[in-house]
Amino acid sequence: MTTAKSSLGGGIWVTVSRVLAQLIQFVIFMVAARILQPAEFGIFALVAAVIVFLNQLAIAGWSEYILNWQGEVARLRHALFVACVAGALLAVAGLVMSLPIAMLFEQPNAAPLARILSMSVFFAAVASAYAGVLIWQHKLAASAICPLLGEVVNLAVAIPALLSGQGIMALAYGRLAGAVVFCLSAVAIARVAPAIAPQRSIYHEIGHYSWNITLTRLLSAARAYGATLIVGGLMGPAAVGYYRAAQRVIGAFEEIVSEPVRVLTWSFFRKLPRSEPTHATFGPAADRFFPILIYASAPLFVGIAIMADDLVRGILGPDWDAAVPVVQILSIAALIRASGTASIPILSLVGKVKLLPRYMLIYAVVTLVCIAVGAMFGLIATAVSEVVAALAVFAISAKIMQHHTGMRWTYIFAASWPALPALALSIAVPLVADRYELLTQIHPLLRFLMLGVAMIIVYLPTLTLCDRTLWSRLSGRDSG
């Protein structure tokens, strides 16, 4: 089986898993939006934004270290042990932090909410490390199914709890239960037990590599959740509720793109020879890889921007109309950010992992400064500031990737031209439907899905006609 075929098969598994997982989260989100008030949802978002930093510290770079490892399985066992210890310590730290969090937000549910979310930190850390082991073992299907099982349990716990009046605590119960199931299923399938390393130097090596990934993730989390905290500080919980709801809608679709991209990037680029000059291997591979990413992400986020009204009304209901323009603007930012997920694996594989925190710090500062300025002028301006930040970060990242890998964005954009006519024809579908008020009597979410499928039916054949090499590249017959 060729690298391309193996990667494509694994990518399909991961993509299907993420789509189903996001559908499950959409169901939870829809029920919560109809039961919780925007201010309540805002409180949950603010507390979760604080705990997410502990979660990123706990997850650290154990999975990336495992994926980058090319030696014996014993080292994986040592990395798993470190992940378990880190997860336990940071879960305890979260429990200790629950008291100041309660005083900070002055809400009776804030402390118990923080405690439940903190408990999930341990299981998330271990699950993340074992997911890396499954990919390392080439069990891509299993690596996709385990988190999906967790989401099914999340659904089974959160929905009854919401309906029984548990409020925002129901969301925390679901997250904890899902993390436990994800963790246990990954452990059972990987069949690799943690082990104490015989030498301290091994811990130093694991920690040294993972620390750079950890800093990168913390700074990435600051970029992602900075808007939540800034909006909360300047506009209050209700505004956070609207803005975070819009972020959550877009974030669900970003997950559908980003997780398959992350897995495919590791799977595809880690098989390239690293003994040769970087520009001679990674550059040409990137020239083949990224046009496919553009083909996949462009219709998704452009479609959301056009059909945001149906999407928001279908998921959240008419009371959340204030989130519609925010979703439209954030979808453009998401499209610009789509390629960013691949940069961490690629730079790690070319031996530049030490530089990741430095680059991510630049990205975080640019993003947070833009958001802080935008937030002074309201929700719409805050969303626009995310687009500005995404453009600035992309420009910086393009220069960095070109310098270290020989990646040529000018060539990639030129090679991706078939997406333009395909997009032009496909977006005519919802525009014509709006012009003639088609399907307006059905549920908005069903209308969104039906028009989305119609867009795909137009987009794919047009893309195939314009790019005759597409299917040969996907099947691995074209090695480039």
C-alpha positions as CSV (number, residue, x, y, z in Angstrom):
1,M,0.0,0.0,0.0
2,T,1.4,3.4,-0.9
3,T,1.9,6.2,1.5
4,A,-0.9,8.2,-0.2
5,K,-3.3,5.3,0.0
6,S,-2.5,4.6,3.6
7,S,-2.9,8.3,4.5
8,L,-6.1,8.6,2.6
9,G,-7.6,5.6,4.3
10,G,-6.6,6.9,7.7
11,G,-7.8,10.3,6.8
12,I,-11.2,9.0,5.9
13,W,-11.5,7.2,9.3
14,V,-10.5,10.3,11.2
15,T,-12.7,12.6,9.1
16,V,-15.8,10.4,9.6
17,S,-15.0,10.2,13.3
18,R,-14.7,14.0,13.6
19,V,-17.9,14.6,11.6
20,L,-19.8,12.2,13.8
21,A,-18.2,13.7,17.0
22,Q,-19.2,17.2,15.9
23,L,-22.7,16.1,15.1
24,I,-23.0,14.7,18.7
25,Q,-21.6,17.9,20.1
26,F,-24.0,19.9,18.0
27,V,-26.9,17.9,19.5
28,I,-25.6,18.7,23.0
29,F,-25.1,22.3,22.0
30,M,-28.6,22.6,20.6
31,V,-30.2,21.3,23.7
32,A,-28.1,23.4,26.0
33,A,-28.8,26.6,23.9
34,R,-32.5,26.0,24.3
35,I,-32.3,25.4,28.1
36,L,-29.5,27.8,29.2
37,Q,-29.6,31.5,28.9
38,P,-26.7,33.3,27.1
39,A,-25.3,34.5,30.4
40,E,-25.3,31.0,31.8
41,F,-23.6,29.7,28.7
42,G,-21.1,32.6,29.1
43,I,-20.2,31.5,32.7
44,F,-19.5,28.0,31.5
45,A,-17.3,29.3,28.7
46,L,-15.4,31.5,31.1
47,V,-14.7,28.8,33.6
48,A,-13.9,26.3,30.8
49,A,-11.5,28.9,29.3
50,V,-9.5,28.9,32.6
51,I,-9.4,25.1,32.9
52,V,-8.4,24.7,29.3
53,F,-4.9,26.0,30.1
54,L,-4.4,23.3,32.7
55,N,-5.6,20.8,30.1
56,Q,-3.1,22.0,27.6
57,L,-0.3,21.7,30.1
58,A,-1.4,18.1,31.0
59,I,-1.7,17.0,27.3
60,A,1.7,18.7,26.7
61,G,3.6,17.2,23.8
62,W,3.5,13.5,24.8
63,S,1.5,12.5,21.7
64,E,3.8,14.5,19.4
65,Y,6.9,12.9,21.1
66,I,5.5,9.5,20.5
67,L,4.6,10.2,16.9
68,N,8.1,11.5,16.3
69,W,9.8,8.5,17.9
70,Q,11.3,6.0,15.5
71,G,13.0,3.6,18.0
72,E,11.8,0.8,20.3
73,V,8.4,0.7,22.0
74,A,10.0,0.9,25.5
75,R,10.4,4.7,25.1
76,L,6.7,5.0,24.4
77,R,6.0,3.3,27.7
78,H,8.2,5.9,29.5
79,A,6.3,8.7,27.7
80,L,3.0,7.3,28.8
81,F,4.2,7.2,32.4
82,V,5.2,10.9,32.2
83,A,1.7,11.7,30.7
84,C,0.0,9.9,33.6
85,V,2.0,11.8,36.2
86,A,1.5,15.2,34.5
87,G,-2.3,14.6,34.1
88,A,-2.6,13.7,37.8
89,L,-0.6,16.7,39.0
90,L,-2.5,19.2,36.9
91,A,-5.9,17.7,37.8
92,V,-5.0,18.3,41.4
93,A,-3.9,21.8,40.6
94,G,-7.3,22.4,39.0
95,L,-9.1,21.2,42.1
96,V,-7.0,23.6,44.2
97,M,-7.9,26.5,41.8
98,S,-11.6,25.9,42.1
99,L,-11.9,28.2,45.1
100,P,-10.3,31.3,43.6
101,I,-12.3,30.6,40.4
102,A,-15.5,30.7,42.5
103,M,-14.5,34.1,43.9
104,L,-13.5,35.4,40.5
105,F,-16.8,34.6,38.8
106,E,-19.1,35.1,41.8
107,Q,-21.5,32.3,40.6
108,P,-22.5,29.4,42.9
109,N,-21.9,26.8,40.2
110,A,-18.4,28.1,39.3
111,A,-16.5,26.1,41.9
112,P,-18.2,22.7,41.4
113,L,-18.0,23.3,37.6
114,A,-14.2,23.9,37.9
115,R,-13.8,20.8,40.0
116,I,-15.6,18.5,37.6
117,L,-13.7,19.9,34.6
118,S,-10.4,19.6,36.5
119,M,-11.0,15.9,37.1
120,S,-11.4,15.4,33.3
121,V,-7.8,16.8,32.8
122,F,-6.2,13.6,34.0
123,F,-8.1,11.3,31.6
124,A,-7.7,13.8,28.7
125,A,-3.9,13.7,29.2
126,V,-3.7,9.9,29.3
127,A,-6.1,9.6,26.3
128,S,-4.1,12.0,24.2
129,A,-0.9,10.1,24.8
130,Y,-2.5,6.8,24.0
131,A,-4.0,8.3,20.8
132,G,-0.5,9.0,19.8
133,V,0.5,5.4,20.4
134,L,-2.4,4.1,18.3
135,I,-1.3,6.3,15.4
136,W,2.3,5.2,15.9
137,Q,1.1,1.6,15.7
138,H,-0.7,2.5,12.4
139,K,-4.1,1.9,14.1
140,L,-5.6,5.0,12.6
141,A,-9.1,3.5,12.6
142,A,-8.8,2.8,16.4
143,S,-7.4,6.3,17.0
144,A,-10.6,7.7,15.3
145,I,-13.1,5.4,17.0
146,C,-11.9,5.9,20.6
147,P,-12.6,9.6,20.9
148,L,-15.9,9.0,19.1
149,L,-16.9,6.5,21.8
150,G,-16.1,9.2,24.3
151,E,-18.4,11.6,22.5
152,V,-21.3,9.1,22.5
153,V,-21.0,8.7,26.2
154,N,-20.8,12.5,26.6
155,L,-24.1,12.7,24.8
156,A,-25.6,9.9,26.9
157,V,-24.7,11.7,30.1
158,A,-25.1,15.4,29.2
159,I,-28.6,15.3,27.6
160,P,-30.5,13.6,30.4
161,A,-28.7,15.9,32.9
162,L,-29.7,19.0,31.0
163,L,-33.3,17.8,30.7
164,S,-33.4,17.1,34.4
165,G,-32.4,20.6,35.3
166,Q,-28.7,20.2,36.1
167,G,-27.8,23.4,34.1
168,I,-24.2,24.1,33.2
169,M,-23.1,21.2,35.4
170,A,-24.6,18.8,32.9
171,L,-22.1,19.9,30.3
172,A,-19.3,19.2,32.8
173,Y,-20.6,15.7,33.7
174,G,-20.7,14.8,30.0
175,R,-17.2,16.0,29.4
176,L,-15.8,14.0,32.3
177,A,-17.7,10.8,31.3
178,G,-16.5,11.1,27.7
179,A,-12.9,11.7,28.7
180,V,-13.0,8.5,30.9
181,V,-14.4,6.3,28.1
182,F,-11.9,7.8,25.5
183,C,-9.1,7.1,27.9
184,L,-10.0,3.5,28.8
185,S,-10.8,2.4,25.3
186,A,-7.5,3.8,23.9
187,V,-5.6,2.0,26.7
188,A,-7.4,-1.3,26.0
189,I,-6.7,-1.2,22.3
190,A,-3.1,0.0,22.4
191,R,-2.1,-2.7,24.9
192,V,1.0,-0.8,26.0
193,A,1.5,-0.2,29.7
194,P,3.3,2.9,31.2
195,A,6.7,2.1,32.6
196,I,9.1,4.0,34.8
197,A,12.3,5.0,32.9
198,P,15.5,3.5,34.1
199,Q,17.5,6.7,33.6
200,R,16.7,10.3,34.4
201,S,18.1,11.4,31.0
202,I,15.1,9.8,29.4
203,Y,12.7,12.0,31.3
204,H,14.9,15.0,30.4
205,E,14.7,14.1,26.7
206,I,10.9,13.6,26.8
207,G,10.4,16.7,28.8
208,H,12.7,18.8,26.7
209,Y,11.0,17.8,23.4
210,S,7.5,18.1,24.9
211,W,8.0,21.4,26.6
212,N,8.3,23.2,23.2
213,I,5.0,21.6,22.1
214,T,3.5,22.5,25.5
215,L,4.4,26.2,25.2
216,T,3.1,26.1,21.6
217,R,-0.2,24.7,22.7
218,L,-0.6,27.1,25.6
219,L,0.0,30.0,23.3
220,S,-2.4,28.5,20.8
221,A,-5.0,28.2,23.6
222,A,-4.3,31.8,24.5
223,R,-5.1,32.8,20.9
224,A,-8.2,30.6,20.8
225,Y,-9.7,31.5,24.2
226,G,-8.3,35.0,24.5
227,A,-11.4,36.5,22.8
228,T,-13.6,34.7,25.4
229,L,-11.8,36.2,28.3
230,I,-11.4,39.7,26.7
231,V,-15.1,39.9,25.7
232,G,-16.1,38.7,29.2
233,G,-14.0,41.4,30.8
234,L,-15.2,44.2,28.6
235,M,-18.8,43.2,27.8
236,G,-20.0,40.7,30.5
237,P,-21.3,37.1,30.5
238,A,-24.2,37.6,28.1
239,A,-21.9,39.0,25.3
240,V,-19.5,36.1,26.0
241,G,-22.5,33.7,25.6
242,Y,-23.2,35.1,22.1
243,Y,-19.6,35.3,21.0
244,R,-18.6,31.9,22.5
245,A,-21.7,30.3,20.8
246,A,-20.5,31.7,17.5
247,Q,-17.0,30.4,18.2
248,R,-18.4,27.0,19.1
249,V,-20.3,26.8,15.9
250,I,-17.3,27.6,13.8
251,G,-15.0,25.6,16.0
252,A,-17.0,22.4,15.4
253,F,-16.3,22.8,11.6
254,E,-12.7,23.7,12.3
255,E,-12.4,20.5,14.2
256,I,-13.7,18.5,11.3
257,V,-10.9,20.0,9.2
258,S,-8.1,20.3,11.7
259,E,-8.0,16.9,13.3
260,P,-7.8,15.0,10.0
261,V,-5.2,17.5,8.8
262,R,-3.1,17.0,11.9
263,V,-3.2,13.2,11.6
264,L,-2.7,13.2,7.8
265,T,0.2,15.6,8.2
266,W,2.0,13.4,10.7
267,S,1.2,10.3,8.7
268,F,2.2,11.7,5.3
269,F,5.3,13.8,6.2
270,R,6.8,11.5,8.8
271,K,7.4,8.9,6.0
272,L,9.6,11.3,4.0
273,P,13.3,10.8,4.1
274,R,14.8,13.2,6.6
275,S,18.4,12.5,5.7
276,E,18.0,14.5,2.5
277,P,18.0,18.3,2.3
278,T,14.7,19.6,3.7
279,H,13.8,21.7,0.7
280,A,14.3,18.7,-1.6
281,T,11.7,16.5,0.3
282,F,9.3,18.6,2.4
283,G,8.9,21.4,-0.1
284,P,7.6,19.3,-3.0
285,A,5.5,17.2,-0.7
286,A,3.9,20.4,0.7
287,D,3.2,21.6,-2.9
288,R,1.1,18.4,-3.3
289,F,-0.5,18.3,0.1
290,F,-1.8,21.9,0.6
291,P,-3.8,22.3,-2.5
292,I,-5.9,19.3,-1.4
293,L,-6.4,21.0,2.0
294,I,-7.6,24.2,0.2
295,Y,-10.0,22.1,-1.9
296,A,-11.5,20.6,1.2
297,S,-11.7,23.6,3.5
298,A,-12.8,26.4,1.1
299,P,-16.3,25.2,0.3
300,L,-17.0,24.3,3.9
301,F,-16.3,27.8,5.4
302,V,-17.6,29.8,2.4
303,G,-20.8,27.8,2.6
304,I,-21.1,28.5,6.3
305,A,-20.6,32.3,5.7
306,I,-23.4,32.3,3.1
307,M,-25.8,30.1,5.1
308,A,-25.0,31.2,8.6
309,D,-28.6,32.4,9.3
310,D,-30.0,28.9,8.8
311,L,-27.1,27.3,10.7
312,V,-27.5,29.5,13.8
313,R,-31.3,29.4,13.8
314,G,-31.2,25.6,13.3
315,I,-28.7,25.0,16.1
316,L,-29.4,27.7,18.7
317,G,-32.9,29.1,17.8
318,P,-34.1,32.6,17.0
319,D,-33.1,34.0,20.4
320,W,-29.5,33.8,19.3
321,D,-29.8,35.9,16.1
322,A,-27.1,38.3,17.4
323,A,-24.6,35.5,16.8
324,V,-25.3,35.2,13.0
325,P,-23.0,38.0,11.7
326,V,-20.3,36.9,14.2
327,V,-20.5,33.3,12.7
328,Q,-20.2,34.7,9.1
329,I,-17.1,36.7,9.9
330,L,-15.5,34.0,12.0
331,S,-16.0,31.5,9.2
332,I,-13.7,33.6,7.0
333,A,-11.1,33.7,9.8
334,A,-11.4,29.9,10.1
335,L,-10.7,29.5,6.3
336,I,-7.6,31.6,6.6
337,R,-6.4,29.5,9.6
338,A,-7.1,26.1,8.0
339,S,-3.6,25.5,7.0
340,G,-2.1,26.4,10.3
341,T,-2.8,22.9,11.9
342,A,-0.2,21.4,9.6
343,S,2.6,23.7,10.6
344,I,3.4,22.2,14.0
345,P,3.9,18.6,12.7
346,I,5.9,19.7,9.7
347,L,8.2,22.0,11.7
348,S,8.6,19.3,14.3
349,L,9.6,16.7,11.7
350,V,12.2,19.0,10.1
351,G,13.8,19.4,13.5
352,K,12.6,22.9,14.3
353,V,10.5,22.0,17.3
354,K,12.5,24.4,19.6
355,L,11.4,27.3,17.5
356,L,7.6,26.6,17.8
357,P,7.1,28.4,21.1
358,R,8.8,31.5,19.7
359,Y,6.7,31.5,16.6
360,M,3.5,30.8,18.5
361,L,4.3,33.6,20.9
362,I,4.4,36.0,17.9
363,Y,1.1,34.6,16.6
364,A,-0.6,34.9,20.1
365,V,0.6,38.5,20.6
366,V,-0.7,39.5,17.2
367,T,-4.0,37.8,17.7
368,L,-4.6,39.1,21.3
369,V,-3.7,42.7,20.4
370,C,-6.1,42.6,17.4
371,I,-8.9,41.2,19.6
372,A,-8.3,43.6,22.4
373,V,-8.6,46.5,20.0
374,G,-11.7,45.1,18.3
375,A,-13.4,44.2,21.6
376,M,-13.6,47.9,22.5
377,F,-16.0,48.4,19.6
378,G,-18.4,45.5,20.1
379,L,-19.0,41.9,19.0
380,I,-18.8,42.5,15.2
381,A,-15.6,44.5,15.5
382,T,-14.1,41.7,17.7
383,A,-14.9,39.1,15.0
384,V,-13.4,41.3,12.3
385,S,-10.3,41.6,14.4
386,E,-10.0,37.8,14.3
387,V,-9.9,38.0,10.5
388,V,-7.2,40.7,10.6
389,A,-5.2,38.6,13.0
390,A,-5.6,35.4,10.9
391,L,-4.3,37.3,7.8
392,A,-1.3,38.6,9.7
393,V,-0.5,35.2,11.3
394,F,-0.8,33.5,7.9
395,A,1.6,36.0,6.3
396,I,4.2,35.4,9.0
397,S,3.7,31.6,9.0
398,A,4.1,31.5,5.2
399,K,7.5,33.1,5.4
400,I,8.6,30.8,8.2
401,M,7.5,27.7,6.4
402,Q,9.1,28.8,3.2
403,H,12.4,29.4,5.0
404,H,12.5,26.0,6.8
405,T,10.9,23.7,4.3
406,G,10.9,25.4,0.9
407,M,7.1,25.5,0.9
408,R,5.9,27.8,-1.9
409,W,2.5,29.4,-1.2
410,T,2.5,31.3,-4.5
411,Y,2.8,27.9,-6.3
412,I,0.2,26.3,-4.0
413,F,-2.3,29.1,-4.6
414,A,-1.7,28.9,-8.3
415,A,-2.1,25.1,-8.3
416,S,-5.4,25.5,-6.4
417,W,-7.1,27.6,-9.0
418,P,-9.7,24.9,-9.8
419,A,-11.3,25.7,-6.5
420,L,-12.4,29.1,-7.8
421,P,-14.8,28.0,-10.6
422,A,-16.0,25.1,-8.4
423,L,-16.8,27.5,-5.6
424,A,-18.4,30.0,-7.9
425,L,-20.9,27.4,-9.2
426,S,-21.5,25.8,-5.8
427,I,-22.3,29.0,-3.9
428,A,-24.9,29.8,-6.6
429,V,-27.0,27.0,-5.0
430,P,-27.8,28.8,-1.7
431,L,-28.0,32.2,-3.4
432,V,-30.7,30.9,-5.9
433,A,-32.5,29.2,-3.0
434,D,-32.6,32.5,-1.1
435,R,-33.6,34.5,-4.2
436,Y,-36.6,32.2,-4.9
437,E,-37.4,31.3,-1.2
438,L,-36.8,27.6,-1.7
439,L,-37.1,25.2,1.2
440,T,-38.1,28.0,3.6
441,Q,-40.8,25.9,5.2
442,I,-38.6,23.2,6.6
443,H,-36.4,23.3,9.7
444,P,-33.4,25.8,9.2
445,L,-30.8,23.1,10.1
446,L,-32.3,20.7,7.6
447,R,-32.3,23.4,5.0
448,F,-28.7,24.1,5.8
449,L,-27.8,20.5,5.4
450,M,-29.8,20.0,2.2
451,L,-28.3,23.1,0.5
452,G,-24.8,22.0,1.8
453,V,-25.2,18.6,0.1
454,A,-26.4,20.3,-3.1
455,M,-23.3,22.5,-3.0
456,I,-21.1,19.5,-2.7
457,I,-22.9,17.8,-5.7
458,V,-22.0,20.8,-7.8
459,Y,-18.6,21.5,-6.3
460,L,-16.9,18.0,-6.7
461,P,-17.7,17.4,-10.4
462,T,-16.6,20.9,-11.3
463,L,-13.4,20.5,-9.3
464,T,-12.7,17.2,-11.0
465,L,-13.2,18.6,-14.4
466,C,-10.9,21.5,-13.7
467,D,-8.2,19.4,-12.0
468,R,-7.9,16.1,-13.9
469,T,-5.0,14.9,-11.6
470,L,-7.1,15.2,-8.4
471,W,-8.2,11.5,-8.0
472,S,-4.8,10.1,-9.2
473,R,-3.1,12.2,-6.4
474,L,-5.6,11.0,-3.8
475,S,-5.3,7.4,-4.8
476,G,-1.5,7.6,-4.8
477,R,-0.9,6.9,-8.5
478,D,0.6,10.3,-8.9
479,S,3.7,10.6,-6.8
480,G,4.3,14.2,-7.9
